[in-house]
Amino acid sequence: MKTEKLFDAMNDINEAYKTEALIRNGYLSDTEASVKEISEMSEISKHLKTTAEKGSRRILTIALAACLVLALAITAYAIGVFSLSHRDPEPGETYSLYWPENPSGRLVWDKFNYVFEFDGPDECAEIKFREGWLPFAPNEDVNSWSTDDDGWRSTLVSEGAEGVDHTSLNYQPYRVDVYYASQFRNDGAMILMYHTPEKIINEQWGEHQVLKFHATQHFDAVDDDERDIHSPERNLDYYYVILFSQEDGYVIVVSGTSDMETIEHVAKELQIKKTGNMLSADDFEQNCVFIDVGQG
């Protein structure tokens, strides 16, 4: 990496963290830091060049790179910024769930379409949400198990709402689920079993990193008189908006078969509150979950 690019990268780091990084690397004394705040990259360059004045430009670049890496680490730790990544599965990759019905106690999945992984805190602040807008009212009896007396929820499904038929067409017009980065520690992930995202759009909504995408699933025709299920061959469209708090580590997945405009509207109007509880990996039975839209 060229020195100029390293300087450019450091421009976005808070000055206090740059100063601390320089002190830790021995390029700046505590006295210097207290007398004069480093506010320009030219001043950082002066300190580094003084250190490496008898060396080569390569030494200067290495010193600056080391300073940058430490400064970035200090920044991420100090403000609690964590990351969400996504990828195709690796050949032969598997995930497993705790499944006591199996003799092994585990259920292994070796076929899935997409993976979402998180770098997050050991503990996350538990949250609940309340909808600000929905295309139609949910069935509160169906949602009663995940909703408190004040209407704050941990999950919301449209299943059971008046006029929504899930039995033959596998519709789920909207769905909202909450997960936590701490849940996915120890090689866990959010998995799409049956859906492959088309273009994933990455946006920033305030404190939330947001991923938006569309996926299509093909269904063969089903004629099952015994279960009274009769549906034609079809393709069904699914829409996802994933909100990840880079500071608190919680994840909200808003999904459904409506359209992207509807799902995005639901996501943008959510009200979120912290319950005061902290959740770690030990609070979750599973460290991977499947987030394909379906019956809840």
VEXBA-83803 format. One record per residue (C-alpha): residue number from 1; residue in three letters; y, z, x. Coordinates in Angstrom, 1 decimal, always signed. Layout:
@n NUM	res ALA	yy Y	zz Z	xx X
...
END
This chain:
@n 1	res MET	yy +0.0	zz +0.0	xx +0.0
@n 2	res LYS	yy +3.5	zz -0.9	xx +1.3
@n 3	res THR	yy +6.0	zz +1.9	xx +2.0
@n 4	res GLU	yy +8.5	zz +0.3	xx -0.4
@n 5	res LYS	yy +5.9	zz +0.5	xx -3.3
@n 6	res LEU	yy +5.2	zz +4.2	xx -2.5
@n 7	res PHE	yy +8.9	zz +4.9	xx -2.7
@n 8	res ASP	yy +9.0	zz +3.1	xx -6.1
@n 9	res ALA	yy +6.1	zz +5.1	xx -7.4
@n 10	res MET	yy +7.8	zz +8.4	xx -6.4
@n 11	res ASN	yy +10.9	zz +7.5	xx -8.3
@n 12	res ASP	yy +9.3	zz +8.7	xx -11.6
@n 13	res ILE	yy +8.3	zz +12.1	xx -10.3
@n 14	res ASN	yy +10.4	zz +15.1	xx -11.2
@n 15	res GLU	yy +12.6	zz +16.1	xx -8.2
@n 16	res ALA	yy +11.3	zz +19.7	xx -8.2
@n 17	res TYR	yy +7.7	zz +18.5	xx -7.7
@n 18	res LYS	yy +8.8	zz +16.1	xx -4.9
@n 19	res THR	yy +10.5	zz +19.0	xx -3.2
@n 20	res GLU	yy +7.4	zz +21.3	xx -3.6
@n 21	res ALA	yy +5.2	zz +18.5	xx -2.3
@n 22	res LEU	yy +7.4	zz +18.1	xx +0.8
@n 23	res ILE	yy +7.3	zz +21.8	xx +1.5
@n 24	res ARG	yy +3.5	zz +22.0	xx +1.2
@n 25	res ASN	yy +3.2	zz +19.1	xx +3.6
@n 26	res GLY	yy +5.5	zz +20.6	xx +6.1
@n 27	res TYR	yy +8.2	zz +18.0	xx +5.9
@n 28	res LEU	yy +10.8	zz +20.3	xx +4.4
@n 29	res SER	yy +11.3	zz +24.1	xx +4.9
@n 30	res ASP	yy +12.0	zz +26.6	xx +2.1
@n 31	res THR	yy +15.5	zz +27.1	xx +3.6
@n 32	res GLU	yy +16.3	zz +23.4	xx +3.4
@n 33	res ALA	yy +15.0	zz +23.2	xx -0.1
@n 34	res SER	yy +17.1	zz +26.1	xx -1.3
@n 35	res VAL	yy +20.3	zz +24.7	xx +0.4
@n 36	res LYS	yy +20.1	zz +21.1	xx -0.7
@n 37	res GLU	yy +18.1	zz +19.6	xx -3.6
@n 38	res ILE	yy +16.4	zz +16.3	xx -2.9
@n 39	res SER	yy +17.8	zz +13.9	xx -5.4
@n 40	res GLU	yy +17.6	zz +10.5	xx -3.7
@n 41	res MET	yy +14.5	zz +8.8	xx -2.2
@n 42	res SER	yy +16.6	zz +8.0	xx +0.8
@n 43	res GLU	yy +16.7	zz +11.7	xx +1.6
@n 44	res ILE	yy +12.9	zz +11.9	xx +1.3
@n 45	res SER	yy +12.7	zz +8.9	xx +3.6
@n 46	res LYS	yy +14.9	zz +10.7	xx +6.2
@n 47	res HIS	yy +12.6	zz +13.7	xx +6.3
@n 48	res LEU	yy +9.5	zz +11.6	xx +6.6
@n 49	res LYS	yy +11.0	zz +9.3	xx +9.2
@n 50	res THR	yy +12.1	zz +12.3	xx +11.3
@n 51	res THR	yy +8.5	zz +13.6	xx +11.3
@n 52	res ALA	yy +7.2	zz +10.2	xx +12.2
@n 53	res GLU	yy +10.0	zz +8.9	xx +14.4
@n 54	res LYS	yy +7.8	zz +8.7	xx +17.5
@n 55	res GLY	yy +5.0	zz +7.2	xx +15.6
@n 56	res SER	yy +4.4	zz +3.8	xx +13.9
@n 57	res ARG	yy +5.4	zz +2.5	xx +10.5
@n 58	res ARG	yy +1.7	zz +3.0	xx +9.6
@n 59	res ILE	yy +2.0	zz +6.7	xx +10.2
@n 60	res LEU	yy +5.1	zz +6.9	xx +8.0
@n 61	res THR	yy +3.2	zz +5.1	xx +5.2
@n 62	res ILE	yy +0.2	zz +7.4	xx +5.5
@n 63	res ALA	yy +2.5	zz +10.5	xx +5.5
@n 64	res LEU	yy +4.4	zz +9.2	xx +2.4
@n 65	res ALA	yy +1.1	zz +8.4	xx +0.6
@n 66	res ALA	yy -0.2	zz +11.9	xx +1.2
@n 67	res CYS	yy +3.1	zz +13.3	xx -0.1
@n 68	res LEU	yy +2.9	zz +11.1	xx -3.2
@n 69	res VAL	yy -0.7	zz +12.1	xx -4.0
@n 70	res LEU	yy +0.1	zz +15.7	xx -3.8
@n 71	res ALA	yy +3.3	zz +15.3	xx -5.8
@n 72	res LEU	yy +1.4	zz +13.5	xx -8.5
@n 73	res ALA	yy -1.2	zz +16.2	xx -8.6
@n 74	res ILE	yy +1.4	zz +18.9	xx -8.8
@n 75	res THR	yy +3.2	zz +17.0	xx -11.6
@n 76	res ALA	yy +0.1	zz +16.6	xx -13.7
@n 77	res TYR	yy -0.9	zz +20.2	xx -13.3
@n 78	res ALA	yy +2.6	zz +21.6	xx -14.0
@n 79	res ILE	yy +3.2	zz +19.7	xx -17.2
@n 80	res GLY	yy -0.4	zz +19.6	xx -18.4
@n 81	res VAL	yy -0.8	zz +15.8	xx -18.6
@n 82	res PHE	yy -4.4	zz +14.6	xx -19.1
@n 83	res SER	yy -5.8	zz +11.2	xx -19.6
@n 84	res LEU	yy -7.9	zz +9.1	xx -22.0
@n 85	res SER	yy -10.0	zz +6.2	xx -20.6
@n 86	res HIS	yy -12.2	zz +3.6	xx -22.3
@n 87	res ARG	yy -14.9	zz +1.2	xx -21.1
@n 88	res ASP	yy -18.0	zz -0.8	xx -21.9
@n 89	res PRO	yy -21.3	zz +1.0	xx -21.3
@n 90	res GLU	yy -23.1	zz +0.6	xx -18.0
@n 91	res PRO	yy -26.5	zz -1.1	xx -18.0
@n 92	res GLY	yy -29.2	zz +1.5	xx -18.7
@n 93	res GLU	yy -26.6	zz +4.2	xx -19.5
@n 94	res THR	yy -27.7	zz +6.9	xx -22.0
@n 95	res TYR	yy -26.2	zz +9.7	xx -24.0
@n 96	res SER	yy -28.0	zz +12.5	xx -25.7
@n 97	res LEU	yy -27.5	zz +15.0	xx -28.5
@n 98	res TYR	yy -28.9	zz +18.4	xx -29.2
@n 99	res TRP	yy -31.6	zz +17.7	xx -31.8
@n 100	res PRO	yy -34.0	zz +20.5	xx -32.5
@n 101	res GLU	yy -36.2	zz +18.4	xx -34.8
@n 102	res ASN	yy -37.4	zz +16.5	xx -31.7
@n 103	res PRO	yy -40.0	zz +18.1	xx -29.5
@n 104	res SER	yy -37.7	zz +17.8	xx -26.5
@n 105	res GLY	yy -34.8	zz +19.3	xx -28.4
@n 106	res ARG	yy -32.7	zz +16.2	xx -27.6
@n 107	res LEU	yy -32.1	zz +12.8	xx -29.2
@n 108	res VAL	yy -31.4	zz +10.1	xx -26.6
@n 109	res TRP	yy -29.3	zz +7.1	xx -27.4
@n 110	res ASP	yy -29.5	zz +4.1	xx -25.0
@n 111	res LYS	yy -27.9	zz +1.5	xx -27.2
@n 112	res PHE	yy -24.2	zz +1.7	xx -28.0
@n 113	res ASN	yy -21.2	zz -0.6	xx -27.8
@n 114	res TYR	yy -18.2	zz +1.3	xx -26.3
@n 115	res VAL	yy -17.3	zz +4.6	xx -24.7
@n 116	res PHE	yy -14.1	zz +6.8	xx -24.7
@n 117	res GLU	yy -13.8	zz +9.5	xx -22.0
@n 118	res PHE	yy -11.3	zz +12.2	xx -21.3
@n 119	res ASP	yy -9.8	zz +14.1	xx -18.4
@n 120	res GLY	yy -8.6	zz +17.3	xx -20.1
@n 121	res PRO	yy -8.2	zz +21.0	xx -19.8
@n 122	res ASP	yy -11.0	zz +23.5	xx -19.7
@n 123	res GLU	yy -9.6	zz +24.9	xx -22.9
@n 124	res CYS	yy -7.7	zz +23.1	xx -25.7
@n 125	res ALA	yy -5.4	zz +24.6	xx -28.4
@n 126	res GLU	yy -7.2	zz +24.3	xx -31.8
@n 127	res ILE	yy -5.2	zz +22.2	xx -34.3
@n 128	res LYS	yy -5.3	zz +21.4	xx -38.0
@n 129	res PHE	yy -3.5	zz +18.6	xx -39.8
@n 130	res ARG	yy -2.1	zz +17.9	xx -43.2
@n 131	res GLU	yy -1.6	zz +14.4	xx -44.5
@n 132	res GLY	yy +2.0	zz +13.2	xx -45.1
@n 133	res TRP	yy +0.9	zz +10.0	xx -46.8
@n 134	res LEU	yy -2.4	zz +8.5	xx -48.1
@n 135	res PRO	yy -3.0	zz +5.2	xx -50.0
@n 136	res PHE	yy -4.7	zz +7.3	xx -52.7
@n 137	res ALA	yy -5.6	zz +10.9	xx -53.2
@n 138	res PRO	yy -8.9	zz +12.2	xx -51.8
@n 139	res ASN	yy -11.6	zz +14.1	xx -53.7
@n 140	res GLU	yy -10.8	zz +17.7	xx -52.8
@n 141	res ASP	yy -14.3	zz +18.9	xx -53.8
@n 142	res VAL	yy -15.8	zz +16.6	xx -51.1
@n 143	res ASN	yy -13.2	zz +17.8	xx -48.6
@n 144	res SER	yy -13.2	zz +21.5	xx -49.5
@n 145	res TRP	yy -15.4	zz +22.5	xx -46.6
@n 146	res SER	yy -12.8	zz +21.3	xx -44.0
@n 147	res THR	yy -9.6	zz +22.3	xx -45.8
@n 148	res ASP	yy -8.0	zz +25.8	xx -45.9
@n 149	res ASP	yy -6.1	zz +27.3	xx -48.8
@n 150	res ASP	yy -2.8	zz +25.9	xx -47.6
@n 151	res GLY	yy -4.1	zz +22.3	xx -47.4
@n 152	res TRP	yy -4.6	zz +22.2	xx -43.6
@n 153	res ARG	yy -7.7	zz +20.3	xx -42.6
@n 154	res SER	yy -10.0	zz +19.7	xx -39.6
@n 155	res THR	yy -11.6	zz +16.5	xx -41.2
@n 156	res LEU	yy -10.6	zz +14.3	xx -44.1
@n 157	res VAL	yy -12.7	zz +11.5	xx -45.7
@n 158	res SER	yy -11.9	zz +9.1	xx -48.6
@n 159	res GLU	yy -15.6	zz +9.3	xx -49.7
@n 160	res GLY	yy -15.9	zz +10.6	xx -53.2
@n 161	res ALA	yy -12.4	zz +9.6	xx -54.3
@n 162	res GLU	yy -12.1	zz +8.0	xx -57.7
@n 163	res GLY	yy -12.8	zz +4.2	xx -57.6
@n 164	res VAL	yy -14.3	zz +4.2	xx -54.1
@n 165	res ASP	yy -17.9	zz +3.0	xx -54.0
@n 166	res HIS	yy -19.7	zz +3.8	xx -50.8
@n 167	res THR	yy -23.3	zz +3.3	xx -52.1
@n 168	res SER	yy -23.5	zz -0.5	xx -51.8
@n 169	res LEU	yy -20.7	zz -1.7	xx -49.5
@n 170	res ASN	yy -20.4	zz +1.0	xx -46.9
@n 171	res TYR	yy -16.6	zz +1.4	xx -47.5
@n 172	res GLN	yy -14.6	zz +4.2	xx -46.1
@n 173	res PRO	yy -10.9	zz +3.3	xx -46.7
@n 174	res TYR	yy -9.6	zz +6.1	xx -44.6
@n 175	res ARG	yy -11.0	zz +8.9	xx -42.5
@n 176	res VAL	yy -9.4	zz +11.5	xx -40.1
@n 177	res ASP	yy -11.4	zz +13.5	xx -37.6
@n 178	res VAL	yy -10.3	zz +16.0	xx -34.8
@n 179	res TYR	yy -11.9	zz +16.4	xx -31.5
@n 180	res TYR	yy -11.0	zz +18.1	xx -28.2
@n 181	res ALA	yy -11.1	zz +16.9	xx -24.5
@n 182	res SER	yy -12.8	zz +20.2	xx -23.6
@n 183	res GLN	yy -15.7	zz +19.2	xx -25.9
@n 184	res PHE	yy -16.4	zz +16.2	xx -23.7
@n 185	res ARG	yy -16.6	zz +17.9	xx -20.4
@n 186	res ASN	yy -19.9	zz +17.6	xx -18.5
@n 187	res ASP	yy -20.2	zz +13.8	xx -18.9
@n 188	res GLY	yy -19.5	zz +13.8	xx -22.6
@n 189	res ALA	yy -17.7	zz +11.0	xx -24.6
@n 190	res MET	yy -16.7	zz +9.6	xx -27.9
@n 191	res ILE	yy -19.1	zz +6.7	xx -28.6
@n 192	res LEU	yy -18.9	zz +3.6	xx -30.8
@n 193	res MET	yy -22.5	zz +2.9	xx -31.7
@n 194	res TYR	yy -22.1	zz -0.3	xx -33.8
@n 195	res HIS	yy -18.5	zz -1.5	xx -33.3
@n 196	res THR	yy -17.1	zz -3.4	xx -30.4
@n 197	res PRO	yy -13.3	zz -3.2	xx -30.2
@n 198	res GLU	yy -11.3	zz -6.4	xx -30.1
@n 199	res LYS	yy -8.1	zz -6.2	xx -28.1
@n 200	res ILE	yy -7.1	zz -2.5	xx -27.6
@n 201	res ILE	yy -3.4	zz -1.9	xx -28.0
@n 202	res ASN	yy -2.1	zz +1.1	xx -26.0
@n 203	res GLU	yy +1.1	zz +2.8	xx -27.2
@n 204	res GLN	yy +3.0	zz +6.1	xx -26.7
@n 205	res TRP	yy +4.0	zz +7.9	xx -29.9
@n 206	res GLY	yy +6.0	zz +10.9	xx -28.6
@n 207	res GLU	yy +3.5	zz +13.3	xx -27.0
@n 208	res HIS	yy +0.5	zz +11.2	xx -28.1
@n 209	res GLN	yy -1.2	zz +8.4	xx -26.2
@n 210	res VAL	yy -2.3	zz +6.0	xx -28.9
@n 211	res LEU	yy -5.1	zz +3.4	xx -28.9
@n 212	res LYS	yy -5.2	zz +0.9	xx -31.8
@n 213	res PHE	yy -8.0	zz -1.7	xx -32.3
@n 214	res HIS	yy -9.9	zz -3.7	xx -34.9
@n 215	res ALA	yy -13.7	zz -4.2	xx -34.9
@n 216	res THR	yy -16.1	zz -6.2	xx -37.1
@n 217	res GLN	yy -19.7	zz -5.3	xx -38.0
@n 218	res HIS	yy -22.2	zz -7.7	xx -39.6
@n 219	res PHE	yy -24.5	zz -6.5	xx -42.4
@n 220	res ASP	yy -27.6	zz -8.4	xx -43.6
@n 221	res ALA	yy -28.2	zz -8.7	xx -47.3
@n 222	res VAL	yy -30.0	zz -5.7	xx -48.8
@n 223	res ASP	yy -32.1	zz -5.7	xx -52.0
@n 224	res ASP	yy -33.8	zz -2.4	xx -52.5
@n 225	res ASP	yy -34.8	zz -1.8	xx -56.1
@n 226	res GLU	yy -36.3	zz +1.6	xx -55.3
@n 227	res ARG	yy -33.0	zz +3.0	xx -54.0
@n 228	res ASP	yy -30.9	zz +0.7	xx -56.3
@n 229	res ILE	yy -29.1	zz -0.8	xx -53.3
@n 230	res HIS	yy -28.2	zz -4.5	xx -53.6
@n 231	res SER	yy -25.5	zz -5.9	xx -51.3
@n 232	res PRO	yy -24.9	zz -9.4	xx -50.0
@n 233	res GLU	yy -24.8	zz -10.5	xx -46.4
@n 234	res ARG	yy -21.3	zz -9.8	xx -45.1
@n 235	res ASN	yy -18.9	zz -8.9	xx -42.3
@n 236	res LEU	yy -16.9	zz -5.7	xx -42.7
@n 237	res ASP	yy -13.7	zz -5.0	xx -40.8
@n 238	res TYR	yy -12.9	zz -1.6	xx -39.4
@n 239	res TYR	yy -9.6	zz -0.3	xx -38.0
@n 240	res TYR	yy -9.0	zz +2.6	xx -35.6
@n 241	res VAL	yy -6.0	zz +4.6	xx -34.4
@n 242	res ILE	yy -6.8	zz +7.2	xx -31.8
@n 243	res LEU	yy -4.1	zz +9.8	xx -31.0
@n 244	res PHE	yy -4.6	zz +11.8	xx -27.8
@n 245	res SER	yy -2.3	zz +14.7	xx -26.8
@n 246	res GLN	yy -1.8	zz +14.4	xx -23.1
@n 247	res GLU	yy -0.4	zz +17.9	xx -23.0
@n 248	res ASP	yy -2.8	zz +19.9	xx -25.3
@n 249	res GLY	yy -5.9	zz +17.7	xx -25.0
@n 250	res TYR	yy -6.8	zz +17.3	xx -28.7
@n 251	res VAL	yy -7.9	zz +14.0	xx -30.1
@n 252	res ILE	yy -7.3	zz +12.7	xx -33.6
@n 253	res VAL	yy -9.3	zz +9.7	xx -34.8
@n 254	res VAL	yy -7.9	zz +7.9	xx -37.8
@n 255	res SER	yy -10.1	zz +5.1	xx -39.0
@n 256	res GLY	yy -11.1	zz +3.1	xx -42.1
@n 257	res THR	yy -11.9	zz -0.2	xx -43.8
@n 258	res SER	yy -8.5	zz -0.6	xx -45.4
@n 259	res ASP	yy -6.3	zz -2.5	xx -42.9
@n 260	res MET	yy -4.4	zz -1.6	xx -39.7
@n 261	res GLU	yy -1.1	zz -1.1	xx -41.6
@n 262	res THR	yy -2.7	zz +1.5	xx -43.8
@n 263	res ILE	yy -4.5	zz +3.3	xx -41.1
@n 264	res GLU	yy -1.4	zz +3.3	xx -38.8
@n 265	res HIS	yy +0.7	zz +4.7	xx -41.7
@n 266	res VAL	yy -1.8	zz +7.5	xx -42.3
@n 267	res ALA	yy -1.7	zz +8.3	xx -38.5
@n 268	res LYS	yy +2.1	zz +8.3	xx -38.2
@n 269	res GLU	yy +2.6	zz +10.6	xx -41.2
@n 270	res LEU	yy +0.1	zz +13.4	xx -40.1
@n 271	res GLN	yy +1.6	zz +16.9	xx -39.8
@n 272	res ILE	yy -0.1	zz +18.9	xx -37.0
@n 273	res LYS	yy -0.1	zz +22.6	xx -36.3
@n 274	res LYS	yy -1.8	zz +24.8	xx -33.7
@n 275	res THR	yy -4.0	zz +27.6	xx -35.2
@n 276	res GLY	yy -3.6	zz +29.9	xx -32.2
@n 277	res ASN	yy -7.2	zz +29.6	xx -31.1
@n 278	res MET	yy -8.3	zz +28.1	xx -27.8
@n 279	res LEU	yy -11.5	zz +26.0	xx -27.7
@n 280	res SER	yy -13.7	zz +25.4	xx -24.6
@n 281	res ALA	yy -16.9	zz +23.4	xx -24.1
@n 282	res ASP	yy -19.0	zz +26.5	xx -25.1
@n 283	res ASP	yy -17.5	zz +26.2	xx -28.6
@n 284	res PHE	yy -19.2	zz +22.8	xx -29.3
@n 285	res GLU	yy -22.9	zz +22.1	xx -29.9
@n 286	res GLN	yy -22.5	zz +18.5	xx -28.7
@n 287	res ASN	yy -20.6	zz +17.0	xx -25.9
@n 288	res CYS	yy -20.7	zz +13.5	xx -27.3
@n 289	res VAL	yy -19.9	zz +12.2	xx -30.8
@n 290	res PHE	yy -20.2	zz +8.9	xx -32.6
@n 291	res ILE	yy -17.0	zz +7.8	xx -34.3
@n 292	res ASP	yy -18.0	zz +4.6	xx -36.1
@n 293	res VAL	yy -16.4	zz +4.6	xx -39.5
@n 294	res GLY	yy -19.0	zz +5.4	xx -42.2
@n 295	res GLN	yy -19.9	zz +7.9	xx -44.9
@n 296	res GLY	yy -18.8	zz +11.3	xx -43.9
END
